[in-house]
Amino acid sequence: MFTGIIETLGIIKEVTQDRSNKTYCIESKIGNELKVDQSVSHNGVCLTVTRVKGNLHWVTAIDETLQKSNLDRLEAGAIVNLERCMVANGRFDGHVVQGHVDQIGICTSLKDGKGSWLYEFEYDSSLGNVTVEKGSISINGVSLTCFNSKDNGFTVAIIPYTYENTNFQCIHVGDSVNLEFDIIGKYVKRLLRS
């Protein structure tokens, strides 16, 4: 489990294809602290560390993960948000983030909010996911609060610290992002359908 508070940024050094899987070699300042078999969130996708060497680590994404996330579009040089799983005695600063991306969203607007940045995102609502006003959303693994919530989109405000310490600095209009909708909202929706 994760909290959506990004620990550091990683740089993809190499991407290799093995049948329908892709393996990513990532350099980061926490690379030498990672261990094989450890769960790490990469742009909000929980992946298992398969190899570590110095400040490099390797993870593999299967076809199902590649289809539901933007990892398939990442190439060498791309910057990814990294978060190690939450320790049992740690502070819970974000919200419950499982690292299970629900779908891709598209950035449709980016505005300077005079001290913050306002990002608007759209998503395919036919997949059954919803946001609520002032509810939680994970975008590329970052725990954020939605506003201007509508059937197929929402807005988030990014403060300078988040902008500088996550890959929001790389997101432009038309770019895809990984969305994980709030787990509590998903359970409530399922119960109401029943």
KEBADO-840162 format. One line per 3 residues: number of its first residue (from 1); their letters; for each residue x, y, z of C-alpha. Coordinates in nm, 4 decimals. Layout:
<rs>
NUM	A	X/Y/Z | ...
</rs>
This chain:
<rs>
1	MFT	0.0000/0.0000/0.0000 | 0.1107/0.3556/-0.0752 | 0.0049/0.7024/0.0329
4	GII	0.0583/0.9040/-0.2848 | 0.3386/1.1118/-0.1336 | 0.6180/1.0862/-0.3907
7	ETL	0.9551/1.0015/-0.2412 | 1.1802/1.0856/-0.5335 | 1.2044/1.0981/-0.9114
10	GII	1.3666/0.8306/-1.1237 | 1.5045/0.8454/-1.4763 | 1.4417/0.5556/-1.7115
13	KEV	1.7795/0.4511/-1.8470 | 1.6688/0.1601/-2.0671 | 1.3513/-0.0170/-2.1792
16	TQD	1.3670/-0.3734/-2.3105 | 1.0851/-0.5773/-2.4630 | 1.0449/-0.9474/-2.3822
19	RSN	0.7436/-1.0840/-2.5698 | 0.4464/-0.8886/-2.4274 | 0.6383/-0.7621/-2.1211
22	KTY	0.8599/-0.4552/-2.0828 | 1.1489/-0.4263/-1.8395 | 1.2605/-0.0837/-1.7202
25	CIE	1.6015/0.0060/-1.5805 | 1.5622/0.3122/-1.3566 | 1.8207/0.5344/-1.1905
28	SKI	1.7286/0.7156/-0.8694 | 1.8754/0.8353/-0.5433 | 1.6948/0.5528/-0.3573
31	GNE	1.8101/0.2817/-0.5999 | 2.0877/0.1572/-0.3708 | 1.8374/0.1253/-0.0821
34	LKV	1.5988/-0.1018/-0.2729 | 1.5884/-0.4792/-0.2459 | 1.4837/-0.7505/-0.4881
37	DQS	1.1150/-0.8447/-0.4369 | 1.0294/-0.5022/-0.2922 | 0.7135/-0.3236/-0.4105
40	VSH	0.7686/0.0267/-0.5493 | 0.5172/0.2612/-0.7089 | 0.6302/0.3839/-1.0532
43	NGV	0.3978/0.6627/-1.1749 | 0.1354/0.5056/-0.9501 | 0.1887/0.1490/-1.0735
46	CLT	0.3000/-0.1029/-0.8111 | 0.5898/-0.3017/-0.9613 | 0.8251/-0.5563/-0.8059
49	VTR	1.1977/-0.4846/-0.8028 | 1.3723/-0.7703/-0.9856 | 1.7341/-0.6512/-0.9783
52	VKG	1.9431/-0.3817/-0.8069 | 2.2890/-0.2550/-0.8970 | 2.4207/0.0647/-0.7367
55	NLH	2.1640/0.3386/-0.7907 | 1.9872/0.1370/-1.0640 | 1.6904/-0.0950/-1.0244
58	WVT	1.4881/-0.3037/-1.2689 | 1.1138/-0.3753/-1.2821 | 0.8963/-0.5603/-1.5329
61	AID	0.5450/-0.4635/-1.6437 | 0.3187/-0.7295/-1.7948 | 0.0808/-0.6722/-2.0848
64	ETL	-0.2237/-0.6083/-1.8590 | -0.0319/-0.3318/-1.6782 | 0.0923/-0.1816/-2.0034
67	QKS	-0.2621/-0.1678/-2.1422 | -0.4083/0.0103/-1.8366 | -0.1266/0.2568/-1.7716
70	NLD	0.0998/0.5011/-1.9513 | 0.4102/0.2874/-1.8844 | 0.3926/0.1495/-2.2393
73	RLE	0.4579/0.5020/-2.3716 | 0.7655/0.5666/-2.1590 | 1.1090/0.5588/-2.3196
76	AGA	1.4662/0.6089/-2.2015 | 1.5015/0.9565/-2.0531 | 1.1470/0.9723/-1.9143
79	IVN	1.1046/1.0852/-1.5536 | 0.8906/0.8709/-1.3229 | 0.7483/0.9308/-0.9765
82	LER	0.8748/0.6766/-0.7204 | 0.7316/0.5821/-0.3825 | 0.8254/0.2854/-0.1679
85	CMV	0.5425/0.1052/0.0103 | 0.4249/0.2522/0.3371 | 0.5858/0.1275/0.6572
88	ANG	0.3399/0.0172/0.9276 | 0.4568/0.2826/1.1748 | 0.4726/0.5688/0.9221
91	RFD	0.2571/0.8777/0.8918 | -0.0360/0.8553/0.6540 | 0.0063/1.1873/0.4741
94	GHV	-0.1857/1.1202/0.1502 | -0.4693/0.8722/0.0991 | -0.4967/0.4950/0.0451
97	VQG	-0.3232/0.4275/-0.2873 | -0.3010/0.0641/-0.3909 | -0.0739/0.1045/-0.6909
100	HVD	-0.3433/-0.0503/-0.9133 | -0.4057/0.1971/-1.1942 | -0.7689/0.2018/-1.3090
103	QIG	-0.7234/0.3782/-1.6403 | -0.5426/0.6463/-1.8354 | -0.6496/1.0117/-1.8281
106	ICT	-0.5555/1.2895/-2.0701 | -0.4454/1.6403/-1.9721 | -0.6842/1.8793/-2.1511
109	SLK	-0.5826/2.2109/-1.9948 | -0.2918/2.3607/-1.8023 | -0.3213/2.7083/-1.6534
112	DGK	-0.0937/2.9230/-1.4393 | -0.2841/2.9815/-1.1161 | -0.0477/3.2577/-0.9947
115	GSW	0.1325/3.0504/-0.7330 | 0.0015/2.7136/-0.8424 | -0.0822/2.5288/-1.1638
118	LYE	-0.4324/2.4125/-1.2556 | -0.4456/2.0881/-1.4528 | -0.7660/1.9580/-1.6078
121	FEY	-0.7964/1.5905/-1.6956 | -1.0536/1.3883/-1.8876 | -1.1105/1.0136/-1.8724
124	DSS	-1.3394/0.7555/-2.0297 | -1.6376/0.7452/-1.7916 | -1.7800/0.4360/-1.9652
127	LGN	-1.5330/0.2309/-1.7577 | -1.7401/0.3160/-1.4490 | -1.4916/0.5274/-1.2544
130	VTV	-1.6053/0.8477/-1.0820 | -1.4626/1.1420/-0.8933 | -1.6382/1.3543/-0.6332
133	EKG	-1.5889/1.7183/-0.5419 | -1.3004/1.7449/-0.2930 | -1.2417/1.3706/-0.3206
136	SIS	-0.9062/1.1979/-0.3568 | -0.7422/1.0875/-0.6819 | -0.3994/0.9467/-0.7581
139	ING	-0.2380/1.0890/-1.0741 | 0.0905/0.9219/-1.1713 | 0.1009/0.8064/-0.8087
142	VSL	0.0531/1.1554/-0.6595 | -0.2244/1.1891/-0.3998 | -0.4366/1.4905/-0.4957
145	TCF	-0.7772/1.6480/-0.4329 | -1.0270/1.6847/-0.7192 | -1.2462/1.9843/-0.7834
148	NSK	-1.4687/2.0875/-1.0735 | -1.5607/1.7207/-1.0739 | -1.7821/1.6099/-1.3652
151	DNG	-1.8830/1.2823/-1.5297 | -1.5657/1.2460/-1.7343 | -1.3161/1.4872/-1.5821
154	FTV	-1.1866/1.6981/-1.2989 | -0.9306/1.9646/-1.2070 | -0.6400/1.9541/-0.9608
157	AII	-0.4212/2.2348/-0.8276 | -0.0481/2.1725/-0.8036 | 0.1588/2.3739/-0.5560
160	PYT	0.5199/2.4672/-0.6392 | 0.6675/2.1964/-0.4131 | 0.4673/1.9212/-0.5846
163	YEN	0.5445/2.0659/-0.9277 | 0.9189/2.0681/-0.8593 | 0.9361/1.7264/-0.6885
166	TNF	0.7136/1.5160/-0.9156 | 0.6834/1.4640/-1.2874 | 0.3965/1.7144/-1.3066
169	QCI	0.6696/1.9430/-1.4401 | 0.6736/1.7177/-1.7510 | 0.2965/1.6960/-1.8091
172	HVG	0.1583/1.9023/-2.0988 | -0.1779/1.9279/-2.2700 | -0.2435/1.6036/-2.4584
175	DSV	-0.0212/1.3897/-2.2347 | -0.1543/1.0721/-2.0742 | -0.1404/1.0062/-1.7006
178	NLE	-0.2172/0.7091/-1.4780 | -0.5366/0.7441/-1.2735 | -0.6211/0.5449/-0.9645
181	FDI	-0.9623/0.6418/-0.8312 | -1.0323/0.6510/-0.4573 | -1.0792/0.2990/-0.3193
184	IGK	-1.3533/0.4104/-0.0790 | -1.5487/0.5647/-0.3658 | -1.5108/0.2431/-0.5666
187	YVK	-1.6527/0.0344/-0.2802 | -1.9429/0.2761/-0.2247 | -2.0283/0.2684/-0.5965
190	RLL	-2.0189/-0.1125/-0.6000 | -2.2467/-0.1308/-0.2906 | -2.4967/0.1135/-0.4414
193	RS	-2.5085/-0.0918/-0.7637 | -2.5900/-0.4014/-0.5593
</rs>
